[in-house]
Amino acid sequence: MQARTSARLVFLAAALAVALFAGVTPRPASDLTFTTHDGKKVSLADYKGKPVVVFFFSTDCPHCQRAAAQMAPLYPELKKKGIEILGLAMNPTAKTNLNGFIKNHSVAFPTGVSSDKQFRGFANLTVMQNFYYPYMLFVDPAGQIREEHQGAERSWYGNFEFNLLKSIDNISAK
């Protein structure tokens, strides 16, 4: 019983530390450019005036795989409404695993490879701050990051589709 309580306290302390170190919102989104898996150049600036979900992930992460698989069927309807999702894999094996990840999880949104440096710059995290995959940032049409959620937020990812759509509504209404 005491071990379980201690484990919960450690988890809560870790979650609190993660929350304290996350970037302050709202804040301006810096430009983000990448090349998609099929060779297209993408820039966040291309979507100015539209809500954008930026999804940083690891191709090896089960939570990221689940999130991608849940976003895949929602994407066509979101795109019709002018909402974009951009996916950036940043694990060491991403270059070799990305095409399989896209195929296995039916990903149709623009997806490419990022670096830790690019991610930390965009998410406003120092090299000393830990983070957990997946890491999602919600950018409103004015180019402001309004929300961000990372894998350590079990309650948010536990009801992923509902919370994703709610966060998208929040940035779409701004």
Secondary structure, 3 states (H helix, E strand, C coil): CHHHHHHHHHHHHHHHHHHHHCCCCCEECCCCEEEECCCCEEEHHHHCCCCEEEEEECCCCHHHHHHHHHHCCCHHHHHHCCCEEEEEECCCCHHHHHHHHHHHCCCCCCEEECCHHHHHHHHCCCCCCCCCCCEEEEECCCCEEEEEEECCCHHHHHCHHHHHHHHHHHHHCC
